[in-house]
Amino acid sequence: MSSTSKRSGEIKPFQVMAILAEAQALQAAGHDIIHLEVGEPDFTTPEPVTEAGIAALRAGKTGYTPALGLPELREKIAHYYQSRFGVTVPASRVVLTPGASGALLLLTAARLNPGDQLMLADPGYPCNRHFARVFEAHGQLIPAGPEQKYQLTAADVERHWQPSTRAALVASPANPTGTVLSLDELSHLSQTVAKQGGELWVDEIYQGLNFGAGEGGGAETVLSVADDAVVLNSFSKFFGMTGWRLGWAVVPESLVPVLDTLAQNLFLAPPTPAQYAALAAFSPEVMATLEERRQILHERRDYLLSVLPELGFKVPVVPEGAFYVYADASRFTDDSLAFCARLLRETGVAITPGVDFGEHRAGEHVRFAFTTRIERLQEAIGRLADWLPEYVAEQGGR
């Protein structure tokens, strides 16, 4: 069998998937595993959304839609930006895709040439740089510590921009850190990137899962301050539709034709039943359910923030969104992968090693996903409290 491509050899696997596989094997063998590793809450898709998908299937709505998605759903999303954020976005600028990953696939294909660089914060979601690599471009990782909320800053852009840098991609709320960029920070970033002749891409996949002040946790969109920014979003996280694989992008009008052509060639169209289901996602009933779930996640976050420091984990930046706590575990380890693997085997608690999210102090960090009910979080903390003293003693009182 011939060797694989060079590019595929340079795309690293998710280490958390190996942890998940071992956790599932242990679970199948009868062990009680508490899953705090995977970014998928224990909420099912809201019932009206599921029913809308079932109704579409029964009505025979199983053929292809236009490559950029159902016009009525693009209109719904445009209305959502107007009603929730006070931002006018023409439906023609909304591009529906198979998950937000599909949106990033189209964007990197359309905008990155071989040798180009995509500027990213380290730590960050690793697939973003891997998409760049697929198209012979590269992720330009910029170390970002807690003093800057683990986020790219305008100063980073000015300092590190190179002739080969094409765009900067930030996430708000971010994975794995849960940090949020203010509108002032986003505006400054947009202006600074524009001065370099580049583009600002903003991952808003966790938008709506915010825990700040104001209605709905204070969720915002970069489009409020930078109409020319590219936005990536999804029905997966806030709307609870992970397995339906439906996302979207909001792009400048000039990009729509090339994205249409690429979509036709790469995946023809987004999943049809998922699109009909998503038409129900913006109803008052569903939005009320999603707000209840946001409050539950807020409570889970606050619980972890109250107990993790007591165990010896540092949380230097309070996560203002998503459903993760990115914790400094340097008191315990500088090899987060080995630490997480042993933690799973000896306690049945599965968490994610920092090495999945970049290179900057990655061995000293772990991510806790508060994606299970609070009783299970309490059980996990109890197991850690029992195990960590023995672990530290064995390591020589690290």
VEXROLUM-611626 format. One record per residue (C-alpha): residue number from 1; chain; x negated, y, z negated. Coordinates in pm, whole numbers, plus 50000, padded with zeros to 5 digits. Each point is the difference from the previous one (the first is absolute). Layout:
nr:NUM | kette:A | x:X | y:Y | z:Z
...
***
This chain:
nr:1 | kette:A | x:50000 | y:50000 | z:50000
nr:2 | kette:A | x:49859 | y:50342 | z:50095
nr:3 | kette:A | x:49895 | y:50244 | z:49730
nr:4 | kette:A | x:50239 | y:50272 | z:49887
nr:5 | kette:A | x:49963 | y:50363 | z:50101
nr:6 | kette:A | x:49754 | y:50222 | z:49819
nr:7 | kette:A | x:50280 | y:50232 | z:49892
nr:8 | kette:A | x:50197 | y:49720 | z:49834
nr:9 | kette:A | x:49690 | y:49894 | z:49810
nr:10 | kette:A | x:49971 | y:50351 | z:49855
nr:11 | kette:A | x:50355 | y:50009 | z:49866
nr:12 | kette:A | x:49993 | y:49874 | z:49644
nr:13 | kette:A | x:50283 | y:49791 | z:49856
nr:14 | kette:A | x:50208 | y:50120 | z:49708
nr:15 | kette:A | x:49842 | y:49844 | z:49692
nr:16 | kette:A | x:50335 | y:50031 | z:49829
nr:17 | kette:A | x:50143 | y:49750 | z:50246
nr:18 | kette:A | x:49757 | y:49738 | z:49870
nr:19 | kette:A | x:50107 | y:50088 | z:49647
nr:20 | kette:A | x:50364 | y:49978 | z:50105
nr:21 | kette:A | x:49942 | y:49659 | z:50161
nr:22 | kette:A | x:49833 | y:49868 | z:49684
nr:23 | kette:A | x:50276 | y:50151 | z:49786
nr:24 | kette:A | x:50263 | y:49826 | z:50210
nr:25 | kette:A | x:49813 | y:49670 | z:49979
nr:26 | kette:A | x:49979 | y:50031 | z:49622
nr:27 | kette:A | x:50369 | y:50085 | z:49989
nr:28 | kette:A | x:50085 | y:49697 | z:50212
nr:29 | kette:A | x:49804 | y:49789 | z:49753
nr:30 | kette:A | x:50221 | y:50120 | z:49717
nr:31 | kette:A | x:49807 | y:50299 | z:49862
nr:32 | kette:A | x:50183 | y:50317 | z:49903
nr:33 | kette:A | x:49850 | y:50273 | z:50221
nr:34 | kette:A | x:50072 | y:50371 | z:49956
nr:35 | kette:A | x:49959 | y:50172 | z:50337
nr:36 | kette:A | x:49857 | y:50350 | z:49971
nr:37 | kette:A | x:49791 | y:49972 | z:50315
nr:38 | kette:A | x:50225 | y:50047 | z:50303
nr:39 | kette:A | x:50158 | y:50331 | z:50099
nr:40 | kette:A | x:50357 | y:49879 | z:50017
nr:41 | kette:A | x:50247 | y:50074 | z:49718
nr:42 | kette:A | x:50241 | y:49738 | z:49872
nr:43 | kette:A | x:50297 | y:50183 | z:50151
nr:44 | kette:A | x:50183 | y:49850 | z:50295
nr:45 | kette:A | x:50121 | y:50207 | z:50292
nr:46 | kette:A | x:50306 | y:50206 | z:49894
nr:47 | kette:A | x:50315 | y:49803 | z:50080
nr:48 | kette:A | x:50158 | y:50251 | z:50243
nr:49 | kette:A | x:49681 | y:49991 | z:50208
nr:50 | kette:A | x:49997 | y:49620 | z:50005
nr:51 | kette:A | x:50369 | y:49991 | z:50092
nr:52 | kette:A | x:49942 | y:50243 | z:50286
nr:53 | kette:A | x:49728 | y:49772 | z:50133
nr:54 | kette:A | x:50226 | y:49694 | z:49973
nr:55 | kette:A | x:50282 | y:50185 | z:50175
nr:56 | kette:A | x:49765 | y:50092 | z:50284
nr:57 | kette:A | x:49896 | y:49638 | z:50043
nr:58 | kette:A | x:50361 | y:49881 | z:50001
nr:59 | kette:A | x:50087 | y:50268 | z:50257
nr:60 | kette:A | x:49730 | y:49865 | z:50228
nr:61 | kette:A | x:49773 | y:50303 | z:49969
nr:62 | kette:A | x:49687 | y:49796 | z:50057
nr:63 | kette:A | x:49862 | y:50138 | z:50325
nr:64 | kette:A | x:49722 | y:50249 | z:50052
nr:65 | kette:A | x:50050 | y:50364 | z:49907
nr:66 | kette:A | x:49810 | y:50285 | z:50168
nr:67 | kette:A | x:49627 | y:49975 | z:49929
nr:68 | kette:A | x:50010 | y:50295 | z:49759
nr:69 | kette:A | x:50305 | y:49866 | z:49819
nr:70 | kette:A | x:50374 | y:50049 | z:49975
nr:71 | kette:A | x:50089 | y:50362 | z:50078
nr:72 | kette:A | x:50255 | y:50006 | z:49717
nr:73 | kette:A | x:49739 | y:49887 | z:49745
nr:74 | kette:A | x:49751 | y:50259 | z:50124
nr:75 | kette:A | x:50275 | y:50258 | z:49948
nr:76 | kette:A | x:50067 | y:49866 | z:49648
nr:77 | kette:A | x:49633 | y:50038 | z:49907
nr:78 | kette:A | x:49992 | y:50353 | z:50143
nr:79 | kette:A | x:50306 | y:50086 | z:49789
nr:80 | kette:A | x:49830 | y:49848 | z:49694
nr:81 | kette:A | x:49709 | y:50243 | z:50035
nr:82 | kette:A | x:50244 | y:50290 | z:50026
nr:83 | kette:A | x:50228 | y:49899 | z:49712
nr:84 | kette:A | x:49734 | y:49883 | z:49756
nr:85 | kette:A | x:49704 | y:50224 | z:50077
nr:86 | kette:A | x:50149 | y:50292 | z:50189
nr:87 | kette:A | x:49777 | y:49925 | z:50298
nr:88 | kette:A | x:50123 | y:50013 | z:50359
nr:89 | kette:A | x:49864 | y:49705 | z:50199
nr:90 | kette:A | x:50148 | y:49929 | z:50344
nr:91 | kette:A | x:50101 | y:49635 | z:50037
nr:92 | kette:A | x:49786 | y:49990 | z:50315
nr:93 | kette:A | x:49689 | y:50021 | z:49779
nr:94 | kette:A | x:50100 | y:49696 | z:49792
nr:95 | kette:A | x:49840 | y:49676 | z:50119
nr:96 | kette:A | x:50133 | y:49673 | z:49855
nr:97 | kette:A | x:49753 | y:49713 | z:49970
nr:98 | kette:A | x:49964 | y:49645 | z:49859
nr:99 | kette:A | x:49899 | y:50115 | z:49654
nr:100 | kette:A | x:49779 | y:50299 | z:49924
nr:101 | kette:A | x:49716 | y:49778 | z:50119
nr:102 | kette:A | x:50155 | y:50015 | z:50346
nr:103 | kette:A | x:49998 | y:50379 | z:49980
nr:104 | kette:A | x:49632 | y:50004 | z:49908
nr:105 | kette:A | x:49927 | y:49752 | z:50278
nr:106 | kette:A | x:50155 | y:50235 | z:50256
nr:107 | kette:A | x:49829 | y:50304 | z:49853
nr:108 | kette:A | x:49651 | y:49853 | z:49992
nr:109 | kette:A | x:50044 | y:49864 | z:50351
nr:110 | kette:A | x:50113 | y:50339 | z:50128
nr:111 | kette:A | x:49754 | y:50226 | z:49820
nr:112 | kette:A | x:49674 | y:49815 | z:49924
nr:113 | kette:A | x:49732 | y:49929 | z:50259
nr:114 | kette:A | x:49705 | y:49762 | z:49954
nr:115 | kette:A | x:49756 | y:50154 | z:49757
nr:116 | kette:A | x:50251 | y:50244 | z:49850
nr:117 | kette:A | x:50035 | y:50023 | z:49624
nr:118 | kette:A | x:50310 | y:50014 | z:49783
nr:119 | kette:A | x:49926 | y:50176 | z:49670
nr:120 | kette:A | x:50143 | y:49821 | z:49695
nr:121 | kette:A | x:49975 | y:50018 | z:49623
nr:122 | kette:A | x:49819 | y:49717 | z:49822
nr:123 | kette:A | x:50191 | y:49842 | z:49823
nr:124 | kette:A | x:50289 | y:49959 | z:50241
nr:125 | kette:A | x:50216 | y:49752 | z:50184
nr:126 | kette:A | x:49748 | y:49788 | z:50194
nr:127 | kette:A | x:50211 | y:49923 | z:50306
nr:128 | kette:A | x:49980 | y:50364 | z:50103
nr:129 | kette:A | x:49632 | y:49972 | z:50084
nr:130 | kette:A | x:50052 | y:49656 | z:50149
nr:131 | kette:A | x:50249 | y:50137 | z:50253
nr:132 | kette:A | x:49733 | y:50245 | z:50111
nr:133 | kette:A | x:49750 | y:49717 | z:50041
nr:134 | kette:A | x:50237 | y:49802 | z:50222
nr:135 | kette:A | x:49976 | y:50283 | z:50252
nr:136 | kette:A | x:49619 | y:50024 | z:49973
nr:137 | kette:A | x:50020 | y:50303 | z:49773
nr:138 | kette:A | x:49891 | y:50008 | z:49637
nr:139 | kette:A | x:50126 | y:50094 | z:49656
nr:140 | kette:A | x:49794 | y:50284 | z:49853
nr:141 | kette:A | x:50025 | y:49931 | z:49627
nr:142 | kette:A | x:49954 | y:50296 | z:49767
nr:143 | kette:A | x:49946 | y:49913 | z:49631
nr:144 | kette:A | x:50281 | y:50155 | z:49795
nr:145 | kette:A | x:49997 | y:49984 | z:49622
nr:146 | kette:A | x:50255 | y:50087 | z:49732
nr:147 | kette:A | x:49883 | y:50363 | z:49987
nr:148 | kette:A | x:50173 | y:50044 | z:50339
nr:149 | kette:A | x:50285 | y:49756 | z:49937
nr:150 | kette:A | x:49827 | y:49740 | z:50220
nr:151 | kette:A | x:50113 | y:50210 | z:50298
nr:152 | kette:A | x:49828 | y:50172 | z:50291
nr:153 | kette:A | x:49966 | y:50374 | z:49945
nr:154 | kette:A | x:49958 | y:50288 | z:50240
nr:155 | kette:A | x:49642 | y:50029 | z:49871
nr:156 | kette:A | x:49940 | y:49635 | z:50100
nr:157 | kette:A | x:50125 | y:50077 | z:50348
nr:158 | kette:A | x:49769 | y:50300 | z:50034
nr:159 | kette:A | x:49701 | y:49812 | z:49860
nr:160 | kette:A | x:50033 | y:49667 | z:50181
nr:161 | kette:A | x:50165 | y:50079 | z:50333
nr:162 | kette:A | x:49784 | y:49884 | z:50290
nr:163 | kette:A | x:50023 | y:50045 | z:50377
nr:164 | kette:A | x:50135 | y:49642 | z:50019
nr:165 | kette:A | x:50270 | y:50058 | z:49734
nr:166 | kette:A | x:50337 | y:50012 | z:50169
nr:167 | kette:A | x:50250 | y:50009 | z:49716
nr:168 | kette:A | x:50039 | y:49987 | z:49622
nr:169 | kette:A | x:50253 | y:49760 | z:49846
nr:170 | kette:A | x:50130 | y:50059 | z:49648
nr:171 | kette:A | x:50274 | y:49825 | z:49805
nr:172 | kette:A | x:50248 | y:50162 | z:49763
nr:173 | kette:A | x:50097 | y:49816 | z:49785
nr:174 | kette:A | x:49688 | y:49790 | z:50046
nr:175 | kette:A | x:49921 | y:49632 | z:49978
nr:176 | kette:A | x:49824 | y:49886 | z:49775
nr:177 | kette:A | x:49993 | y:50308 | z:49779
nr:178 | kette:A | x:50355 | y:50135 | z:50006
nr:179 | kette:A | x:49869 | y:50356 | z:50023
nr:180 | kette:A | x:50194 | y:50272 | z:50181
nr:181 | kette:A | x:49879 | y:50299 | z:50202
nr:182 | kette:A | x:50182 | y:50326 | z:49935
nr:183 | kette:A | x:50136 | y:50204 | z:50288
nr:184 | kette:A | x:49724 | y:50256 | z:49938
nr:185 | kette:A | x:49737 | y:49725 | z:50027
nr:186 | kette:A | x:50159 | y:49862 | z:50315
nr:187 | kette:A | x:50020 | y:50347 | z:50153
nr:188 | kette:A | x:49633 | y:50066 | z:49925
nr:189 | kette:A | x:49903 | y:49661 | z:50144
nr:190 | kette:A | x:50201 | y:50064 | z:50315
nr:191 | kette:A | x:49842 | y:50340 | z:50056
nr:192 | kette:A | x:49649 | y:49869 | z:49938
nr:193 | kette:A | x:50043 | y:49701 | z:50232
nr:194 | kette:A | x:50140 | y:50231 | z:50269
nr:195 | kette:A | x:49692 | y:50223 | z:49971
nr:196 | kette:A | x:49789 | y:49693 | z:50080
nr:197 | kette:A | x:50211 | y:49932 | z:50308
nr:198 | kette:A | x:50144 | y:49683 | z:49846
nr:199 | kette:A | x:50335 | y:49856 | z:49898
nr:200 | kette:A | x:50153 | y:49934 | z:49658
nr:201 | kette:A | x:50182 | y:49669 | z:49959
nr:202 | kette:A | x:50200 | y:49952 | z:49681
nr:203 | kette:A | x:50114 | y:49662 | z:49869
nr:204 | kette:A | x:50329 | y:50067 | z:49819
nr:205 | kette:A | x:50097 | y:49634 | z:49971
nr:206 | kette:A | x:50062 | y:50031 | z:49623
nr:207 | kette:A | x:50191 | y:50327 | z:50036
nr:208 | kette:A | x:50302 | y:49997 | z:49770
nr:209 | kette:A | x:49825 | y:49784 | z:49741
nr:210 | kette:A | x:49882 | y:50312 | z:49820
nr:211 | kette:A | x:49991 | y:50063 | z:49625
nr:212 | kette:A | x:49951 | y:50374 | z:49980
nr:213 | kette:A | x:50234 | y:50278 | z:49898
nr:214 | kette:A | x:50306 | y:50087 | z:50203
nr:215 | kette:A | x:50271 | y:49808 | z:50179
nr:216 | kette:A | x:49891 | y:49659 | z:50120
nr:217 | kette:A | x:49663 | y:50032 | z:49827
nr:218 | kette:A | x:49900 | y:50301 | z:50208
nr:219 | kette:A | x:49938 | y:49818 | z:50328
nr:220 | kette:A | x:49865 | y:50224 | z:50278
nr:221 | kette:A | x:49887 | y:49969 | z:50362
nr:222 | kette:A | x:49700 | y:50156 | z:50170
nr:223 | kette:A | x:50238 | y:50114 | z:50274
nr:224 | kette:A | x:50115 | y:50274 | z:49763
nr:225 | kette:A | x:49662 | y:50171 | z:50040
nr:226 | kette:A | x:49851 | y:49853 | z:50318
nr:227 | kette:A | x:50244 | y:49933 | z:50282
nr:228 | kette:A | x:49722 | y:49864 | z:50222
nr:229 | kette:A | x:49888 | y:49733 | z:49751
nr:230 | kette:A | x:50063 | y:49636 | z:50086
nr:231 | kette:A | x:50210 | y:49815 | z:49742
nr:232 | kette:A | x:50008 | y:49625 | z:49943
nr:233 | kette:A | x:50293 | y:49860 | z:49804
nr:234 | kette:A | x:50190 | y:49678 | z:49946
nr:235 | kette:A | x:50322 | y:49841 | z:49884
nr:236 | kette:A | x:49792 | y:49751 | z:49799
nr:237 | kette:A | x:49922 | y:50169 | z:49671
nr:238 | kette:A | x:50258 | y:50261 | z:49892
nr:239 | kette:A | x:50282 | y:49836 | z:50197
nr:240 | kette:A | x:49911 | y:49645 | z:49888
nr:241 | kette:A | x:49982 | y:49846 | z:50349
nr:242 | kette:A | x:49651 | y:49845 | z:50004
nr:243 | kette:A | x:50085 | y:49686 | z:50195
nr:244 | kette:A | x:50212 | y:50182 | z:50257
nr:245 | kette:A | x:49680 | y:50149 | z:50148
nr:246 | kette:A | x:50121 | y:50346 | z:50097
nr:247 | kette:A | x:49809 | y:50325 | z:49981
nr:248 | kette:A | x:49978 | y:50333 | z:50175
nr:249 | kette:A | x:49771 | y:50286 | z:50092
nr:250 | kette:A | x:50073 | y:50368 | z:50048
nr:251 | kette:A | x:49766 | y:50136 | z:50265
nr:252 | kette:A | x:49956 | y:50316 | z:50209
nr:253 | kette:A | x:50220 | y:49996 | z:50310
nr:254 | kette:A | x:49694 | y:49976 | z:50225
nr:255 | kette:A | x:49913 | y:49657 | z:49858
nr:256 | kette:A | x:50339 | y:49839 | z:50060
nr:257 | kette:A | x:49951 | y:49893 | z:50364
nr:258 | kette:A | x:49673 | y:49816 | z:49939
nr:259 | kette:A | x:50138 | y:49832 | z:49687
nr:260 | kette:A | x:50303 | y:49892 | z:50201
nr:261 | kette:A | x:49776 | y:49842 | z:50263
nr:262 | kette:A | x:49785 | y:49827 | z:49741
nr:263 | kette:A | x:50304 | y:49871 | z:49811
nr:264 | kette:A | x:50143 | y:49852 | z:50320
nr:265 | kette:A | x:49677 | y:49811 | z:50056
nr:266 | kette:A | x:49906 | y:49901 | z:49646
nr:267 | kette:A | x:50332 | y:49890 | z:49846
nr:268 | kette:A | x:50284 | y:50102 | z:50234
nr:269 | kette:A | x:50220 | y:50131 | z:49716
nr:270 | kette:A | x:50047 | y:49989 | z:49622
nr:271 | kette:A | x:50210 | y:49714 | z:49856
nr:272 | kette:A | x:50361 | y:50061 | z:50103
nr:273 | kette:A | x:50187 | y:49857 | z:49695
nr:274 | kette:A | x:49770 | y:50196 | z:49769
nr:275 | kette:A | x:50085 | y:50323 | z:50178
nr:276 | kette:A | x:50375 | y:49946 | z:49967
nr:277 | kette:A | x:49949 | y:49912 | z:49634
nr:278 | kette:A | x:49801 | y:50318 | z:49943
nr:279 | kette:A | x:50289 | y:50211 | z:50126
nr:280 | kette:A | x:50161 | y:49926 | z:49664
nr:281 | kette:A | x:49692 | y:50093 | z:49798
nr:282 | kette:A | x:50087 | y:50370 | z:49976
nr:283 | kette:A | x:50352 | y:49958 | z:49864
nr:284 | kette:A | x:50079 | y:50161 | z:49663
nr:285 | kette:A | x:50060 | y:49655 | z:49850
nr:286 | kette:A | x:49657 | y:49872 | z:50103
nr:287 | kette:A | x:49824 | y:50320 | z:49900
nr:288 | kette:A | x:50155 | y:49974 | z:49653
nr:289 | kette:A | x:49867 | y:49644 | z:49969
nr:290 | kette:A | x:49655 | y:50111 | z:50111
nr:291 | kette:A | x:49999 | y:50277 | z:49741
nr:292 | kette:A | x:50084 | y:49747 | z:49727
nr:293 | kette:A | x:49709 | y:49786 | z:50116
nr:294 | kette:A | x:49767 | y:50299 | z:50000
nr:295 | kette:A | x:50090 | y:50065 | z:49637
nr:296 | kette:A | x:49928 | y:49636 | z:49912
nr:297 | kette:A | x:49658 | y:50023 | z:50164
nr:298 | kette:A | x:49937 | y:50323 | z:49810
nr:299 | kette:A | x:50067 | y:49819 | z:49672
nr:300 | kette:A | x:49769 | y:49715 | z:50097
nr:301 | kette:A | x:49724 | y:50246 | z:50091
nr:302 | kette:A | x:50032 | y:50180 | z:49668
nr:303 | kette:A | x:49978 | y:49672 | z:49813
nr:304 | kette:A | x:49675 | y:49898 | z:50171
nr:305 | kette:A | x:49853 | y:50346 | z:49950
nr:306 | kette:A | x:50069 | y:49969 | z:49627
nr:307 | kette:A | x:49841 | y:49656 | z:49952
nr:308 | kette:A | x:49716 | y:49959 | z:50250
nr:309 | kette:A | x:49770 | y:50253 | z:49825
nr:310 | kette:A | x:50055 | y:49812 | z:49671
nr:311 | kette:A | x:49853 | y:49691 | z:50169
nr:312 | kette:A | x:49693 | y:50187 | z:50123
nr:313 | kette:A | x:50103 | y:50095 | z:50352
nr:314 | kette:A | x:49957 | y:50365 | z:50095
nr:315 | kette:A | x:50265 | y:50175 | z:50207
nr:316 | kette:A | x:49838 | y:50337 | z:50074
nr:317 | kette:A | x:50274 | y:50114 | z:50238
nr:318 | kette:A | x:50369 | y:49944 | z:49930
nr:319 | kette:A | x:50166 | y:49843 | z:50306
nr:320 | kette:A | x:50276 | y:50235 | z:50115
nr:321 | kette:A | x:50149 | y:49762 | z:50253
nr:322 | kette:A | x:50006 | y:49651 | z:50159
nr:323 | kette:A | x:49996 | y:49706 | z:49756
nr:324 | kette:A | x:49636 | y:49957 | z:49908
nr:325 | kette:A | x:49758 | y:50085 | z:49723
nr:326 | kette:A | x:49639 | y:50018 | z:50119
nr:327 | kette:A | x:49799 | y:49928 | z:49688
nr:328 | kette:A | x:49634 | y:50039 | z:49918
nr:329 | kette:A | x:49894 | y:49659 | z:49868
nr:330 | kette:A | x:49630 | y:50086 | z:49961
nr:331 | kette:A | x:50013 | y:49908 | z:49631
nr:332 | kette:A | x:50057 | y:49643 | z:50112
nr:333 | kette:A | x:49839 | y:49949 | z:50340
nr:334 | kette:A | x:49814 | y:50129 | z:50303
nr:335 | kette:A | x:50128 | y:49706 | z:50207
nr:336 | kette:A | x:50374 | y:50059 | z:50028
nr:337 | kette:A | x:50057 | y:49702 | z:50229
nr:338 | kette:A | x:49846 | y:49750 | z:49757
nr:339 | kette:A | x:50178 | y:50170 | z:49710
nr:340 | kette:A | x:50342 | y:49973 | z:50166
nr:341 | kette:A | x:49941 | y:49641 | z:50107
nr:342 | kette:A | x:49908 | y:49894 | z:49649
nr:343 | kette:A | x:50283 | y:50200 | z:49847
nr:344 | kette:A | x:50246 | y:49814 | z:50219
nr:345 | kette:A | x:49859 | y:49655 | z:49923
nr:346 | kette:A | x:49981 | y:50054 | z:49624
nr:347 | kette:A | x:50310 | y:50212 | z:49930
nr:348 | kette:A | x:50235 | y:49961 | z:50297
nr:349 | kette:A | x:50000 | y:50376 | z:50059
nr:350 | kette:A | x:49933 | y:50100 | z:50360
nr:351 | kette:A | x:49863 | y:50348 | z:50075
nr:352 | kette:A | x:49809 | y:50147 | z:50296
nr:353 | kette:A | x:49624 | y:50063 | z:50007
nr:354 | kette:A | x:49877 | y:50345 | z:50094
nr:355 | kette:A | x:49779 | y:49851 | z:50273
nr:356 | kette:A | x:50312 | y:49974 | z:50216
nr:357 | kette:A | x:50019 | y:50377 | z:50025
nr:358 | kette:A | x:49654 | y:50111 | z:50102
nr:359 | kette:A | x:49649 | y:50027 | z:49865
nr:360 | kette:A | x:49983 | y:50292 | z:49756
nr:361 | kette:A | x:49972 | y:49845 | z:49652
nr:362 | kette:A | x:50227 | y:49727 | z:50134
nr:363 | kette:A | x:49847 | y:49733 | z:49777
nr:364 | kette:A | x:50100 | y:50196 | z:49691
nr:365 | kette:A | x:50368 | y:50050 | z:50082
nr:366 | kette:A | x:50316 | y:49790 | z:50012
nr:367 | kette:A | x:50355 | y:50073 | z:50109
nr:368 | kette:A | x:50309 | y:49912 | z:49800
nr:369 | kette:A | x:50326 | y:49992 | z:50197
nr:370 | kette:A | x:50300 | y:50066 | z:49777
nr:371 | kette:A | x:50225 | y:49803 | z:50231
nr:372 | kette:A | x:50160 | y:49769 | z:49746
nr:373 | kette:A | x:50240 | y:50058 | z:49713
nr:374 | kette:A | x:49869 | y:50159 | z:49684
nr:375 | kette:A | x:50036 | y:49681 | z:49794
nr:376 | kette:A | x:49751 | y:49832 | z:50231
nr:377 | kette:A | x:49770 | y:50301 | z:49981
nr:378 | kette:A | x:50008 | y:49968 | z:49622
nr:379 | kette:A | x:49918 | y:49629 | z:50026
nr:380 | kette:A | x:49707 | y:50080 | z:50231
nr:381 | kette:A | x:49864 | y:50260 | z:49759
nr:382 | kette:A | x:50032 | y:49752 | z:49714
nr:383 | kette:A | x:49795 | y:49744 | z:50191
nr:384 | kette:A | x:49735 | y:50260 | z:50081
nr:385 | kette:A | x:49985 | y:50111 | z:49637
nr:386 | kette:A | x:49931 | y:49641 | z:49894
nr:387 | kette:A | x:49747 | y:49927 | z:50277
nr:388 | kette:A | x:49791 | y:50316 | z:50031
nr:389 | kette:A | x:49827 | y:49986 | z:49658
nr:390 | kette:A | x:49877 | y:49648 | z:50072
nr:391 | kette:A | x:49889 | y:50104 | z:50348
nr:392 | kette:A | x:49811 | y:50304 | z:49868
nr:393 | kette:A | x:49831 | y:49790 | z:49729
nr:394 | kette:A | x:49892 | y:49748 | z:50259
nr:395 | kette:A | x:49855 | y:50278 | z:50216
nr:396 | kette:A | x:49786 | y:50115 | z:49708
nr:397 | kette:A | x:50225 | y:50280 | z:49884
nr:398 | kette:A | x:49988 | y:50188 | z:50327
***
